Amino acid sequence: MLVQQNVDGSDFFNRSWEEFKVGFNNSRGNYWLGNELLHQLTYNGPYKLRFDLQASNFSWYYAEYSSFVVYSEALGYKMVVSGFSGNVGNAFSYHNNMMFSTYDRDNDSRGSNCAAYTGGGFWLRHCAWANVNTVHGHAGGFQWVGGLYLQSSRMWLMC
């Protein structure tokens, strides 16, 4: 099941808490499933999470996590992930145990609001690790830590 798709690194993911809660998409293919549905799906059953990452040179990479859970809104849609495998760095686990952050609800561990700074909501510990919902060329850019600048990204839930 598709969770996220960022086809162009635009400011499409610079959305409010309520918008990330219910999900959104556009005609270009940018997409977010919705945090409430992510919670309902992952909290009641075992799910894996996969990232498909297309670099700016059009090469493809992946990161897979054997366990992925999103907690309720009352807990800030906190995310727990483990069991990395893939052909790219393990950037997403750096965000493990973080609540979701948006420009209007700052839950990161940094002194400033990373979601406002990077131009997109996500589970953020600091501002520049697994930046799949960020704007190209803004605050480190649309990238995966280790210098992998992205052309597009997708997140998938797998049973």
PAKE-395186 format. One line per 3 residues: their letters; for each residue x, y, z of N, C-alpha, C. Coordinates in Angstrom, 2 decimals. Layout:
BEGIN
a> X Y Z X Y Z X Y Z | ...
//
This chain:
BEGIN
mlv> 0.85 -1.17 0.00 0.00 0.00 0.00 0.90 1.24 0.00 | 0.62 2.16 -0.90 1.40 3.38 -1.00 1.09 4.30 0.18 | 2.13 4.76 0.88 2.01 5.68 2.01 2.35 7.10 1.58
qqn> 3.42 7.23 0.81 3.94 8.54 0.42 4.52 8.45 -0.98 | 4.34 9.53 -1.73 5.03 9.66 -3.00 5.35 11.13 -3.21 | 6.62 11.41 -3.43 7.08 12.76 -3.72 7.74 12.70 -5.09
vdg> 7.09 13.25 -6.09 7.57 13.12 -7.47 8.46 14.27 -7.91 | 8.52 15.36 -7.15 9.22 16.51 -7.68 9.94 17.39 -6.66 | 9.89 17.05 -5.37 10.57 17.87 -4.38 10.04 19.29 -4.29
sdf> 8.76 19.47 -4.62 8.14 20.80 -4.53 7.71 21.06 -3.09 | 7.01 22.16 -2.87 6.52 22.50 -1.52 5.19 21.82 -1.20 | 4.83 20.78 -1.95 3.55 20.08 -1.79 3.33 19.56 -0.37
fnr> 4.38 19.16 0.34 4.26 18.55 1.66 4.32 19.57 2.80 | 4.31 20.83 2.48 4.27 21.88 3.51 2.81 22.07 3.92 | 2.33 21.13 4.73 0.91 21.03 5.09 0.72 21.07 6.61
swe> -0.52 21.30 7.00 -0.87 21.38 8.42 -1.00 19.99 9.04 | -1.06 19.97 10.37 -1.28 18.73 11.13 -2.55 18.04 10.65 | -3.63 18.79 10.52 -4.92 18.20 10.12 -4.85 17.59 8.72
efk> -4.13 18.23 7.81 -4.00 17.67 6.46 -3.22 16.37 6.48 | -2.12 16.30 7.23 -1.38 15.05 7.34 -2.20 13.99 8.06 | -3.05 14.39 8.95 -3.90 13.43 9.67 -4.81 12.67 8.69
vgf> -5.45 13.37 7.76 -6.43 12.75 6.86 -5.85 12.31 5.52 | -4.68 12.86 5.14 -4.06 12.51 3.87 -4.43 13.47 2.76 | -3.66 13.43 1.68 -3.86 14.35 0.56 -3.09 13.86 -0.66
nns> -3.44 14.38 -1.83 -2.73 14.06 -3.07 -2.98 15.15 -4.09 | -2.28 15.06 -5.22 -2.54 15.98 -6.32 -2.45 15.25 -7.65 | -2.78 15.93 -8.72 -2.82 15.30 -10.04 -1.44 14.94 -10.58
rgn> -0.37 15.49 -10.01 0.99 15.19 -10.46 1.50 13.87 -9.88 | 0.84 13.36 -8.84 1.25 12.10 -8.23 1.81 12.22 -6.83 | 1.97 13.45 -6.32 2.39 13.62 -4.93 1.27 13.12 -4.02
ywl> 1.66 12.46 -2.89 0.65 11.73 -2.13 1.10 11.51 -0.69 | 0.15 11.59 0.25 0.33 11.16 1.64 -0.93 10.43 2.06 | -0.80 9.18 2.52 -1.93 8.33 2.89 -2.77 8.92 4.02
gne> -2.13 9.44 5.04 -2.82 9.99 6.20 -2.34 9.31 7.47 | -2.01 10.11 8.48 -1.46 9.56 9.72 -2.47 8.74 10.51 | -3.73 9.13 10.46 -4.73 8.35 11.21 -4.87 6.95 10.63
llh> -4.91 6.84 9.33 -5.00 5.52 8.70 -3.71 4.73 8.92 | -2.57 5.39 8.86 -1.30 4.71 9.18 -1.34 4.13 10.58 | -1.85 4.90 11.53 -1.97 4.40 12.90 -2.90 3.18 12.94
qlt> -4.08 3.29 12.37 -5.05 2.20 12.42 -4.51 0.92 11.79 | -3.81 1.05 10.69 -3.26 -0.12 10.01 -2.10 -0.75 10.79 | -1.12 0.06 11.17 0.12 -0.50 11.73 0.00 -0.86 13.19
yng> -0.89 -0.23 13.93 -1.01 -0.52 15.35 -1.66 -1.87 15.61 | -2.48 -2.33 14.67 -3.23 -3.57 14.86 -2.67 -4.76 14.09 | -1.54 -4.60 13.44 -0.99 -5.72 12.70 0.45 -5.48 12.34
pyk> 1.19 -6.55 12.07 2.61 -6.39 11.72 2.77 -5.88 10.29 | 3.49 -4.80 10.14 3.78 -4.24 8.83 5.26 -3.94 8.68 | 5.72 -4.07 7.45 7.04 -3.62 7.05 6.87 -2.28 6.35
lrf> 7.96 -1.53 6.29 7.97 -0.27 5.56 9.12 -0.30 4.57 | 8.84 0.14 3.36 9.88 0.21 2.32 9.91 1.61 1.71 | 11.12 2.11 1.54 11.35 3.35 0.81 11.97 2.99 -0.54
dlq> 11.42 3.50 -1.62 12.05 3.45 -2.94 12.48 4.87 -3.25 | 13.78 5.04 -3.47 14.38 6.36 -3.61 15.07 6.47 -4.96 | 14.66 7.44 -5.75 15.31 7.69 -7.03 16.23 8.90 -6.87
asn> 17.52 8.67 -7.07 18.52 9.73 -6.92 18.42 10.72 -8.08 | 19.06 11.86 -7.90 19.04 12.89 -8.94 19.71 12.42 -10.22 | 20.56 11.37 -10.14 21.16 10.80 -11.35 20.30 9.67 -11.93
fsw> 19.08 9.50 -11.40 18.06 8.53 -11.83 18.35 7.09 -11.42 | 19.38 6.85 -10.61 19.61 5.52 -10.03 18.59 5.28 -8.92 | 18.23 4.01 -8.71 17.26 3.65 -7.69 17.95 2.99 -6.49
yya> 17.43 3.31 -5.29 17.91 2.75 -4.04 16.69 2.36 -3.20 | 16.91 1.51 -2.20 15.81 1.16 -1.31 16.30 1.01 0.12 | 15.37 1.24 1.03 15.57 0.98 2.46 14.31 0.29 2.93
eys> 14.48 -0.82 3.65 13.34 -1.59 4.12 13.48 -1.81 5.62 | 12.36 -1.76 6.31 12.32 -1.94 7.77 11.32 -3.03 8.07 | 11.75 -4.04 8.82 10.91 -5.22 9.06 9.78 -4.96 10.06
sfv> 9.86 -3.87 10.80 8.80 -3.52 11.75 8.56 -2.01 11.71 | 7.29 -1.63 11.59 6.90 -0.22 11.52 5.54 -0.05 12.19 | 5.49 0.83 13.20 4.25 1.11 13.93 4.10 2.61 14.10
vys> 2.88 3.10 13.89 2.54 4.50 14.16 1.50 4.51 15.27 | 1.78 5.24 16.34 0.86 5.32 17.48 -0.21 6.37 17.22 | -1.12 6.53 18.16 -2.31 7.37 17.99 -1.98 8.87 17.96
eal> -2.97 9.64 17.57 -2.82 11.09 17.57 -2.54 11.61 18.98 | -3.14 11.00 20.00 -2.90 11.41 21.39 -1.41 11.31 21.75 | -0.68 10.42 21.06 0.76 10.26 21.27 1.56 10.94 20.15
gyk> 0.92 11.85 19.43 1.60 12.63 18.40 1.97 11.83 17.17 | 1.25 10.74 16.91 1.57 9.83 15.80 3.04 9.40 15.86 | 3.48 9.12 17.07 4.85 8.62 17.28 5.08 7.38 16.43
mvv> 6.28 7.26 15.88 6.64 6.18 14.99 7.78 5.35 15.60 | 7.64 4.03 15.50 8.69 3.10 15.94 9.03 2.21 14.76 | 10.33 2.13 14.46 10.79 1.37 13.31 12.04 0.57 13.70
sgf> 12.21 -0.60 13.10 13.42 -1.41 13.34 13.60 -2.38 12.19 | 14.77 -3.05 12.19 15.04 -4.11 11.23 15.41 -3.62 9.85 | 16.43 -2.78 9.75 16.84 -2.20 8.46 17.53 -3.20 7.55
sgn> 17.22 -3.10 6.27 17.99 -3.72 5.19 17.86 -2.81 3.97 | 18.82 -2.89 3.07 18.73 -2.05 1.88 20.08 -1.76 1.27 | 20.07 -0.97 0.20 21.30 -0.62 -0.50 21.62 0.87 -0.38
vgn> 21.12 1.48 0.67 21.35 2.89 0.98 21.48 3.00 2.50 | 21.99 4.09 3.00 22.15 4.25 4.45 20.86 4.12 5.24 | 21.00 3.83 6.51 19.89 3.59 7.42 19.38 4.91 8.04
afs> 19.04 5.87 7.23 18.69 7.22 7.70 17.38 7.26 8.49 | 16.38 6.49 8.09 15.06 6.62 8.72 15.08 6.19 10.18 | 15.92 5.22 10.55 15.94 4.78 11.95 16.42 5.89 12.88
yhn> 17.10 6.88 12.34 17.49 8.04 13.15 16.26 8.76 13.71 | 15.13 8.63 13.02 13.88 9.27 13.44 13.03 8.36 14.35 | 13.57 7.19 14.69 12.84 6.23 15.53 12.38 6.88 16.84
nmm> 11.19 6.54 17.27 10.57 7.04 18.51 10.23 8.53 18.48 | 10.14 9.11 17.30 9.79 10.52 17.20 8.30 10.68 16.88 | 7.74 11.77 17.38 6.38 12.15 17.02 6.42 12.88 15.69
fst> 5.30 12.93 15.03 5.20 13.62 13.74 5.23 15.13 13.97 | 5.87 15.85 13.06 5.95 17.32 13.16 5.44 17.96 11.88 | 4.76 19.07 12.04 4.33 19.91 10.92 4.63 21.36 11.28
ydr> 4.44 22.26 10.34 4.75 23.66 10.63 3.89 24.22 11.76 | 2.70 23.63 11.97 1.82 24.13 13.03 1.80 23.23 14.28 | 2.64 22.19 14.31 2.78 21.34 15.50 4.21 20.80 15.55
dnd> 5.05 21.47 16.30 6.48 21.18 16.37 6.74 20.11 17.42 | 7.10 18.90 16.98 7.39 17.79 17.89 8.80 17.26 17.73 | 9.67 17.95 17.02 11.04 17.46 16.85 11.86 17.77 18.10
srg> 13.10 17.27 18.13 13.94 17.45 19.32 14.91 18.62 19.18 | 14.76 19.38 18.13 15.61 20.53 17.90 14.96 21.78 18.50 | 15.73 22.81 18.75 15.20 24.04 19.33 14.28 24.81 18.40
snc> 14.44 24.62 17.08 13.57 25.29 16.11 12.64 24.27 15.47 | 11.68 24.74 14.71 10.70 23.87 14.08 11.24 23.36 12.74 | 11.71 22.10 12.72 12.29 21.53 11.51 11.29 21.45 10.36
aay> 10.04 21.13 10.64 9.05 21.01 9.58 8.84 22.36 8.88 | 8.81 23.43 9.64 8.70 24.76 9.05 9.97 25.11 8.28 | 11.11 24.75 8.84 12.41 25.08 8.24 12.65 24.32 6.93
tgg> 12.29 23.03 6.89 12.55 22.22 5.70 11.42 22.25 4.69 | 10.25 22.74 5.08 9.14 22.87 4.14 8.29 21.63 3.99 | 8.23 20.77 5.02 7.39 19.58 4.93 7.28 18.84 6.24
gfw> 6.11 18.27 6.52 5.88 17.50 7.73 6.46 16.10 7.63 | 6.94 15.57 8.78 7.51 14.22 8.83 7.86 13.90 10.27 | 8.34 12.68 10.52 8.90 12.33 11.82 10.32 12.88 11.83
lrh> 10.57 13.90 12.62 11.84 14.61 12.56 12.51 14.66 13.93 | 13.72 14.16 14.01 14.53 14.34 15.22 15.30 15.65 15.07 | 16.05 15.76 13.99 16.68 17.00 13.56 16.23 17.23 12.12
caw> 16.79 18.16 11.46 16.20 18.59 10.18 16.72 17.88 8.93 | 17.79 17.13 8.97 18.37 16.68 7.70 18.84 15.23 7.72 | 17.93 14.28 7.77 18.31 12.87 7.66 17.53 12.20 6.54
anv> 16.35 11.72 6.81 15.51 11.12 5.77 14.49 12.18 5.36 | 14.89 13.04 4.45 14.08 14.20 4.08 13.22 13.93 2.85 | 12.32 12.98 2.94 11.51 12.63 1.77 10.32 13.55 1.56
ntv> 9.98 14.38 2.54 8.88 15.33 2.38 9.36 16.78 2.36 | 10.61 16.99 2.01 11.17 18.34 2.00 11.21 18.92 0.60 | 11.54 20.20 0.55 11.61 20.94 -0.70 13.02 20.84 -1.27
hgh> 13.12 20.61 -2.58 14.42 20.64 -3.28 15.18 21.91 -2.93 | 16.43 21.78 -2.55 17.29 22.94 -2.34 16.96 23.79 -1.13 | 16.10 23.31 -0.22 15.73 24.08 0.95 16.14 23.32 2.20
agg> 16.96 23.94 3.05 17.36 23.34 4.34 17.94 21.95 4.17 | 18.88 21.81 3.28 19.50 20.50 3.05 18.90 19.76 1.88 | 17.71 20.12 1.50 17.11 19.57 0.29 16.41 18.25 0.46
fqw> 15.88 17.80 -0.63 15.14 16.56 -0.77 16.20 15.46 -0.88 | 16.51 14.81 0.28 17.65 13.90 0.30 17.49 12.80 1.34 | 18.36 11.83 1.24 18.56 10.76 2.21 19.97 10.96 2.73
vgg> 20.18 10.97 4.02 21.49 11.31 4.58 22.61 10.52 3.90 | 23.74 11.17 3.79 24.87 10.56 3.11 25.08 11.16 1.73 | 24.37 12.24 1.43 24.57 12.93 0.17 23.77 12.39 -0.99
lyl> 22.75 11.58 -0.73 21.90 11.06 -1.80 20.77 12.07 -2.05 | 20.96 12.92 -3.04 19.93 13.90 -3.39 18.91 13.22 -4.28 | 17.64 13.47 -4.00 16.56 12.69 -4.59 15.85 13.40 -5.73
qss> 15.40 12.57 -6.66 14.52 12.99 -7.75 13.07 12.67 -7.36 | 12.88 11.51 -6.71 11.56 11.11 -6.25 11.69 10.11 -5.11 | 10.61 9.94 -4.36 10.59 8.96 -3.27 9.21 8.36 -3.13
rmw> 9.19 7.13 -2.65 7.94 6.44 -2.34 8.12 5.67 -1.05 | 7.08 5.65 -0.24 7.04 4.82 0.96 5.90 3.82 0.79 | 6.16 2.57 1.14 5.18 1.49 0.99 5.01 0.73 2.31
lmc> 3.77 0.41 2.65 3.48 -0.54 3.73 3.38 -1.92 3.11 | 3.99 -2.90 3.75 3.94 -4.27 3.25 3.58 -5.20 4.41 | 2.71 -6.16 4.12 2.34 -7.14 5.14 3.47 -8.10 5.39
//
